[in-house]
Amino acid sequence: METTPCYSRWNEQNVSTPDVDGFYNQLIALMERLSGQAAANGPLLKCAVGNLTPPGIYQTIYTFLQCNPDLSPQDCSDCLTSARFDVRNYFFGKKIGVIIYASCTIKVLDSVFYEPASIEALLLSANGTTSGNTTTTSVNPAAAPGGSPGKKQSNKSRTIIIIVVVIVVSLVLVILICICIYVRIRKTKKNLEGSSEVRSAETYALQVPFRSIRDATNDFSESNKLGRGGFGVVYRGRLWDKIDVAVKRLSTDSSQGDIEFKNEVELVAKLQHRNLVRLLGFCLERSERILIYEFVPNASLDYFIFDPIKREQLDWDIRYKIIIGIGRGLLYLHEDSRLKIIHRDLKASNILLDAEMNPKIADFGLARLFDTDQTQGETNRIVGTYEYMAPEYVMRGHFSVKSDVYSFGVLVLEIITGQKNSSFRHEESTEVLLSYAWNSWREGTALNLIDPMLRSGFSGPEIIRYIHIALLCVQQSVAARPTIAAVNHMYSSNSLNLPAPSQPAFFMPGGIGSSSNTSSGGENKCRNLIQISAQDIDMITELYPR
């Protein structure tokens, strides 16, 4: 059962009744009843429909609830319960709306968008004819003892057909299993022979024997483990007794690990910049996939910036140095190196800090290489970290240098505030950092964004200028965002007049906890809240049960 990602839309028309609380209490009660029906509707169909006409509203409200059919009854009930909280959180006071989780859906409209007879027929065909709490099944007299010989012959033929189908399906499964084993053996054999895909002139000299790596990490001992990432474990080691290194050992059963391995070896080996982590070697023996990096002693940026105690060590001078360093590293990737590279996963945990707290961009497993004159790429495989993804990448799979600029803008706001974009806290409320930053900027209270740990040693106008530039980076319009070269120029030239930023992407008006009507059971799971018309609501999902 998955409640994220979550997508919500609603209509701006308010409920035409003075008793809004009463209306929503009736609506929630209806949803609770329908949730139980949907969860109990068997493994083939998990949906329920209903309607109500509350006092003071001269129009019937229609409700549709549905879970993915593979959910257990309990998971279906839990998913719909969570969705009901969000209905009250985000649609309070509105007449119609829809909320879509990965595993369940709730729709509330003021017009019939389903055929009750069709829904009832589907439920009856999936679960048998129901009457009250009793399920009845019609009995075929010919199937009972003493039935006609023709029917008995028909039953015998049906049995033979079932046996034949089972045998054919079993043979097909055996053939598919054999094919999978054959492909796996071929892949393993290719790995044993050594991958020529990463044996370019730049990478050939970087190969390190597995035995040397095992000695350097004390046979990958637990005491040398630095952490675990998405594709494997990172160990600290001392290679050839003179070089401190970080050894990234990819999981042998990870198909994504192969993609990451090729990307990092082929790309990072060709990059040299003080603000990029340096690849020292790699190993490709047997089933092992190992990358060797320079050892960076101060871990990653998120280790400091999101810790209420450790971020006291990050005064404004250090944070300024980190922001400028990330910008320079990104400029090298986009424009100054002999390659044009889109990182696609720029976030706090992928910024490493050396002994002098200089930032180094790391983890190029999701990076993409562009031609010199290429401006945009597309993908059907959306990967990365949601809180840092640009809207055009999340919605359409489009990525470009401006996608990295968006992620950079989010990073700058996190560095200034010391809080995560996904869970920014101010006083008693919790909301998305971009929403709070935009509201503060418009109201002239941007100084409220500054981390309270920065008690001194900074200039208010300077930090406000950095917030201004960050808001330019996270604008909804791709064309309106500056390039990273323009961003670096803005930082270095205080006399340069900055354009006014427009509303950021994934902007949430209000925010969780900002309304007295917010239910305590709600959570901030819906990032993309877009106001549209009632007509558009009917077009965003299928109207028939899945």
C-alpha positions in Angstrom: 0.0 0.0 0.0 1.5 3.3 -1.1 0.1 6.8 -0.2 2.8 8.7 -2.2 3.1 10.1 -4.7 -0.2 12.0 -4.1 -2.1 14.2 -6.5 -5.0 16.5 -5.6 -7.2 19.0 -7.4 -10.2 21.0 -6.3 -12.7 23.6 -7.6 -12.7 27.1 -6.1 -16.5 27.1 -5.7 -17.4 27.1 -2.0 -20.2 25.0 -0.4 -23.5 26.9 -0.5 -24.5 26.3 3.1 -23.8 28.2 6.3 -23.1 24.9 8.2 -19.8 23.9 6.5 -18.8 21.7 9.4 -22.1 19.9 9.3 -21.8 19.3 5.6 -18.3 17.9 6.0 -19.3 15.7 9.0 -22.0 14.1 6.8 -19.5 13.8 3.9 -16.9 12.1 6.1 -19.5 9.8 7.6 -20.5 8.7 4.0 -16.9 8.2 3.1 -16.3 6.0 6.2 -19.3 3.8 5.3 -18.2 3.6 1.7 -14.6 2.8 2.8 -15.8 -0.3 4.6 -17.8 -1.4 1.6 -14.9 -0.9 -0.8 -12.4 -2.8 1.5 -14.8 -5.7 1.8 -15.7 -6.0 -1.9 -13.5 -9.0 -2.6 -10.1 -9.4 -4.4 -11.4 -8.5 -7.9 -13.1 -5.2 -7.3 -12.5 -2.6 -4.5 -14.8 0.3 -5.1 -18.0 1.9 -3.7 -20.2 4.8 -4.7 -22.8 6.9 -2.8 -24.4 10.3 -2.6 -26.0 12.7 -0.1 -28.1 15.9 -0.2 -27.3 17.8 3.0 -29.7 20.3 4.5 -29.3 23.7 3.0 -27.8 22.4 -0.3 -30.2 21.9 -3.1 -27.9 19.7 -5.1 -26.8 16.1 -4.6 -23.1 15.4 -3.9 -21.8 12.2 -5.5 -18.8 10.3 -4.0 -16.6 7.5 -5.5 -14.0 5.6 -3.5 -11.7 3.0 -5.0 -8.6 0.9 -4.0 -6.2 -1.0 -6.2 -7.6 -4.6 -6.3 -4.4 -6.2 -5.1 -4.6 -4.5 -1.7 -5.7 -6.4 1.4 -8.9 -5.2 3.0 -7.0 -3.6 5.9 -4.5 -1.8 3.5 -7.5 -0.6 1.4 -9.2 0.7 4.6 -5.9 2.4 5.8 -5.3 4.0 2.4 -8.9 5.5 2.2 -8.7 6.6 5.8 -5.5 8.6 5.0 -7.2 10.1 1.9 -10.2 11.1 4.0 -7.9 13.2 6.2 -6.5 15.0 3.2 -10.0 15.6 1.8 -10.7 17.6 5.0 -7.2 19.2 5.0 -7.2 20.5 1.5 -10.9 20.7 0.4 -12.5 22.2 3.5 -15.1 24.7 2.4 -15.0 23.6 -1.2 -17.8 21.7 -2.9 -15.9 19.3 -5.2 -12.5 17.8 -5.6 -10.4 14.7 -6.1 -7.4 13.1 -4.3 -5.4 10.3 -5.9 -2.9 8.2 -4.0 -0.8 5.5 -5.6 -3.1 2.9 -4.1 -6.5 4.5 -3.8 -8.7 7.3 -5.0 -11.5 9.5 -3.7 -13.7 11.7 -5.9 -16.4 14.2 -4.8 -18.4 15.9 -7.5 -21.7 17.7 -7.8 -22.8 15.8 -10.9 -23.2 12.1 -11.8 -19.8 10.9 -13.2 -20.6 7.2 -12.9 -23.5 4.9 -13.9 -24.9 3.4 -10.6 -26.4 0.4 -12.5 -23.0 -0.4 -14.1 -21.2 -0.2 -10.8 -23.8 -2.4 -9.1 -23.6 -5.0 -11.9 -19.8 -5.1 -11.6 -20.0 -5.6 -7.8 -22.6 -8.3 -8.2 -20.5 -10.1 -10.9 -17.4 -10.0 -8.7 -19.0 -10.9 -5.4 -22.2 -12.8 -6.1 -25.8 -11.5 -5.7 -26.1 -9.9 -2.3 -29.2 -9.2 -0.2 -28.6 -7.6 3.1 -25.8 -9.5 4.8 -26.6 -12.8 3.0 -24.9 -13.9 -0.2 -27.0 -16.2 -2.5 -25.7 -18.2 -5.4 -28.1 -19.7 -8.0 -27.8 -23.5 -8.4 -27.9 -25.2 -11.8 -30.3 -28.3 -11.5 -28.6 -30.1 -14.3 -25.3 -30.1 -12.4 -26.9 -32.0 -9.4 -27.1 -35.8 -9.3 -29.6 -37.0 -11.9 -28.9 -34.1 -14.3 -29.1 -34.7 -18.0 -26.4 -36.8 -19.8 -25.6 -33.8 -22.1 -24.7 -31.6 -19.1 -22.5 -34.4 -17.7 -20.7 -34.6 -21.0 -20.2 -30.8 -21.0 -18.7 -30.9 -17.5 -16.3 -33.7 -18.6 -15.2 -31.6 -21.6 -14.7 -28.6 -19.4 -12.5 -30.6 -17.1 -10.3 -31.7 -20.0 -9.9 -28.2 -21.2 -8.9 -27.0 -17.8 -6.2 -29.7 -17.5 -4.9 -28.9 -21.0 -4.7 -25.1 -20.1 -2.9 -25.8 -16.9 -0.3 -28.0 -18.7 0.3 -25.4 -21.4 0.7 -22.6 -18.8 3.1 -24.7 -16.8 5.2 -25.3 -19.9 5.3 -21.7 -20.8 6.4 -20.8 -17.2 9.2 -23.4 -17.4 10.4 -22.0 -20.7 10.4 -18.4 -19.3 12.4 -19.5 -16.3 14.9 -21.2 -18.5 15.3 -18.1 -20.6 15.8 -16.0 -17.5 18.5 -18.4 -16.2 20.2 -18.3 -19.6 20.2 -14.5 -19.7 21.6 -14.4 -16.2 24.4 -16.8 -17.1 25.3 -14.8 -20.2 25.4 -11.6 -18.2 27.6 -13.2 -15.5 29.9 -14.6 -18.1 30.3 -11.2 -19.7 31.1 -9.6 -16.3 33.7 -12.3 -15.7 35.4 -11.5 -18.9 35.6 -7.8 -18.0 33.3 -5.1 -19.3 34.8 -3.4 -22.4 32.1 -0.7 -22.0 34.2 1.0 -19.3 37.7 0.3 -20.7 38.3 3.7 -22.3 41.7 5.3 -22.3 40.8 7.4 -19.3 39.5 4.5 -17.2 41.8 1.6 -18.1 44.6 2.9 -15.7 42.1 3.3 -12.9 41.4 -0.4 -12.4 42.3 -1.7 -9.0 42.5 -5.5 -8.1 39.8 -6.7 -5.8 42.5 -8.2 -3.5 43.9 -4.7 -2.9 40.5 -3.3 -2.1 39.7 -6.1 0.3 43.0 -5.5 2.1 42.4 -1.7 2.2 39.0 -2.2 3.9 40.0 -5.0 6.2 37.8 -7.4 4.2 34.9 -4.9 4.3 34.7 -5.0 8.0 31.8 -3.4 9.9 34.1 -1.1 11.7 35.1 0.5 8.4 31.5 1.0 7.2 30.6 4.6 6.6 27.0 4.2 5.5 24.6 2.6 3.0 23.3 4.2 -0.1 20.6 3.3 -2.6 22.8 0.8 -4.5 25.3 -0.5 -2.0 27.5 0.1 1.1 30.4 2.7 1.5 33.5 1.7 3.4 36.5 3.7 4.6 39.9 2.2 3.5 43.6 2.9 3.2 44.8 1.9 -0.2 48.4 0.6 -0.5 48.9 1.9 3.1 49.2 5.5 2.0 45.9 6.8 0.5 42.7 7.3 2.5 39.7 6.3 0.3 36.0 5.8 0.3 35.1 2.5 -1.2 31.5 2.1 -2.7 30.6 -1.5 -3.1 27.5 -1.9 -5.3 25.0 -4.7 -4.5 25.6 -7.7 -6.7 21.8 -8.3 -7.3 21.0 -4.7 -8.2 20.2 -4.1 -11.9 20.2 -0.3 -11.2 23.7 -0.7 -9.8 25.0 -1.6 -13.3 23.6 1.6 -14.7 25.0 3.7 -11.8 28.4 1.9 -12.2 28.8 2.7 -15.9 27.7 6.3 -15.4 30.1 7.0 -12.6 33.1 5.4 -14.2 32.5 6.8 -17.6 31.7 10.3 -16.5 33.5 11.0 -13.2 36.8 9.6 -14.5 36.8 12.4 -17.1 36.0 15.2 -14.7 38.5 17.2 -12.6 37.3 20.1 -10.4 37.9 21.0 -6.8 34.1 21.0 -6.2 33.5 17.5 -7.6 34.4 14.3 -5.8 37.4 12.6 -7.5 37.2 9.0 -8.7 40.5 7.3 -7.9 39.7 3.8 -9.2 37.3 1.0 -9.8 37.1 -2.8 -9.7 35.3 -5.1 -12.0 36.1 -8.7 -11.1 33.8 -11.6 -10.8 30.4 -10.2 -9.7 32.0 -7.3 -7.9 31.2 -3.6 -8.8 33.4 -1.3 -6.8 34.1 2.4 -7.0 37.0 4.1 -5.2 36.7 7.8 -4.3 38.9 10.3 -2.5 38.0 10.2 1.2 36.1 13.3 2.4 36.3 13.5 6.2 33.3 15.7 7.0 30.6 13.4 5.6 27.7 15.1 3.7 26.0 18.4 4.0 22.7 16.9 5.3 24.7 15.4 8.2 25.3 19.0 9.4 22.6 21.3 8.1 19.6 19.3 9.3 21.0 18.5 12.7 19.9 21.1 15.4 23.3 20.7 17.2 25.8 20.2 14.4 24.6 23.0 12.2 25.8 25.4 14.9 29.2 24.7 13.4 28.1 26.2 10.1 28.3 30.0 10.5 27.4 32.3 7.5 31.0 32.3 6.1 30.9 28.5 5.9 27.4 28.4 4.4 28.4 31.1 1.9 31.5 29.0 0.9 29.3 25.9 0.4 26.7 27.7 -1.7 29.4 29.3 -3.9 31.3 26.0 -4.2 28.2 24.1 -5.3 27.5 26.8 -7.9 31.0 26.5 -9.3 30.9 22.7 -9.5 27.6 22.9 -11.3 28.9 25.5 -13.7 31.8 23.1 -14.5 29.4 20.3 -15.3 27.1 22.4 -17.4 29.6 24.6 -19.3 33.3 24.5 -18.4 34.2 20.9 -18.8 34.7 19.1 -22.1 31.5 17.3 -21.4 28.0 18.7 -20.8 26.5 16.8 -17.8 23.1 17.1 -16.1 23.4 15.7 -12.6 19.6 15.0 -12.0 20.1 14.2 -8.3 21.5 17.3 -6.7 20.6 17.3 -3.0 22.1 17.8 0.5 23.1 14.2 0.9 25.1 14.3 -2.4 27.2 17.3 -1.3 30.3 16.1 0.5 32.4 18.3 2.8 36.2 18.1 3.0 38.4 19.0 5.9 38.1 22.7 5.2 34.3 22.4 4.6 34.6 22.9 0.9 31.7 21.2 -0.9 32.2 18.4 -3.5 29.3 17.3 -5.7 29.0 13.4 -5.6 26.9 10.5 -6.8 26.7 10.7 -10.6 24.7 7.4 -11.0 21.7 9.3 -12.4 23.7 11.9 -14.4 23.1 12.2 -18.2 25.6 13.3 -20.8 24.4 16.0 -23.3 25.7 17.0 -26.7 27.2 20.5 -26.7 24.2 22.0 -28.5 21.6 19.9 -26.8 19.2 21.8 -24.5 16.7 19.2 -23.2 16.3 15.4 -22.7 13.3 13.1 -22.0 12.9 9.9 -20.0 10.1 7.6 -19.0 12.0 6.5 -15.9 11.6 9.3 -13.3 14.4 8.8 -10.7 15.8 11.0 -8.0 14.6 12.7 -4.9 11.1 14.3 -5.1 11.7 17.3 -2.9 14.5 18.5 -5.3 12.9 17.6 -8.6 11.8 20.3 -11.1 8.1 20.2 -12.0 8.7 19.6 -15.8 10.8 16.5 -14.8 8.2 15.1 -12.3 5.2 15.6 -14.7 6.6 15.0 -18.2 10.1 13.5 -17.7 11.8 16.5 -19.3 15.2 17.5 -17.9 17.8 20.1 -18.8 20.4 22.3 -17.1 17.5 24.3 -15.7 16.4 21.1 -13.8 19.7 21.2 -11.9 19.3 25.0 -11.4 15.9 24.2 -9.7 17.5 21.7 -7.4 20.3 24.2 -6.6 17.7 26.8 -5.6 16.1 24.3 -3.2 19.5 23.6 -1.7 20.3 27.3 -1.2 17.0 27.8 0.7 17.8 24.7 2.9 21.3 26.0 3.7 20.0 29.4 4.7 17.1 28.0 6.8 18.7 24.9 8.1 15.5 22.9 7.4 14.3 20.5 4.8 12.1 21.7 1.9 9.6 18.9 2.6 9.1 19.7 6.3 9.9 23.3 7.0 8.7 24.3 10.5 7.9 27.8 11.6 6.4 28.4 15.1 3.5 25.9 15.3 3.0 25.2 11.5 4.7 22.8 9.1 4.7 23.4 5.4 6.8 23.2 2.2 9.8 25.5 2.5 9.2 27.0 -1.0 5.7 28.0 0.0 6.9 29.8 3.2 9.8 31.4 1.4 7.5 32.8 -1.4 5.0 34.1 1.1 7.7 35.7 3.2 9.2 37.3 0.2 5.9 38.8 -0.9 5.2 40.1 2.6 8.6 41.6 3.1 9.5 39.3 6.0 12.2 37.2 4.3 14.5 37.6 7.3 12.2 35.1 9.1 13.8 32.4 6.9 17.2 32.8 8.3 18.3 29.9 10.6 18.2 31.1 14.2 21.6 29.4 14.7 23.1 32.3 12.6 23.0 34.7 15.5 25.8 37.0 14.1 28.4 37.4 11.5 26.1 38.0 8.5 24.6 40.8 6.6 20.8 40.9 6.4 20.7 42.4 2.9 23.3 39.9 1.6 21.2 36.9 2.8 18.0 38.4 1.5 19.8 38.7 -1.9 20.7 35.0 -1.7 17.0 34.2 -1.0 16.0 36.3 -3.9 18.3 34.4 -6.3 17.2 31.0 -4.9 13.5 32.0 -5.6 14.6 32.9 -9.2 16.0 29.3 -9.5 12.8 27.6 -8.4 10.3 29.4 -10.6 7.6 27.3 -12.3 8.7 28.5 -15.8 11.8 26.8 -17.2 12.6 29.8 -19.4 12.3 32.2 -16.4 15.0 30.4 -14.4 18.5 31.7 -14.8 21.4 29.5 -16.0 23.9 28.5 -13.4 26.4 30.9 -15.0 23.9 33.7 -14.5 23.4 32.6 -10.9 27.1 32.7 -10.2 27.3 36.2 -11.7 24.4 37.4 -9.5 26.3 36.1 -6.4 29.5 37.8 -7.4 28.0 41.2 -8.4 26.0 42.9 -5.7 25.4 45.9 -8.0 23.5 43.8 -10.5 19.7 44.5 -10.4 17.8 41.2 -10.0 14.4 40.6 -11.7 11.4 39.9 -9.4 10.8 36.2 -9.0 7.5 34.6 -10.0 5.6 32.0 -7.9 7.7 28.9 -7.4 6.8 25.4 -8.6 4.8 23.1 -6.2 3.6 26.2 -4.3 1.0 25.4 -1.6 -1.2 28.3 -0.5 -1.6 28.4 3.3 0.3 25.3 4.3 -0.4 22.5 6.8 -1.3 23.8 10.2 -2.1 27.3 8.9 -5.9 26.8 9.1 -8.0 26.1 12.2 -10.0 23.7 10.1 -7.1 21.4 9.5 -7.6 17.9 10.9 -4.9 16.6 13.3 -4.8 13.4 11.4 -3.6 15.0 8.1 0.0 14.7 6.8 1.8 16.7 4.1 1.9 14.1 1.4 0.4 16.1 -1.5 3.0 18.4 -3.1 1.4 19.3 -6.4 -1.8 21.2 -5.5 -3.2 23.0 -8.6 -6.4 25.0 -8.8 -8.5 24.1 -11.8 -12.1 24.1 -13.0 -14.8 21.5 -12.2 -14.8 20.4 -15.8 -11.1 19.6 -15.7 -11.6 17.3 -12.7 -13.5 14.8 -14.8 -10.6 14.4 -17.2 -7.7 13.5 -14.8 -8.5 9.8 -14.2 -10.5 6.9 -15.4 -14.2 6.9 -14.3 -14.6 3.2 -14.3 -13.3 0.7 -11.7 -9.8 -0.6 -12.4 
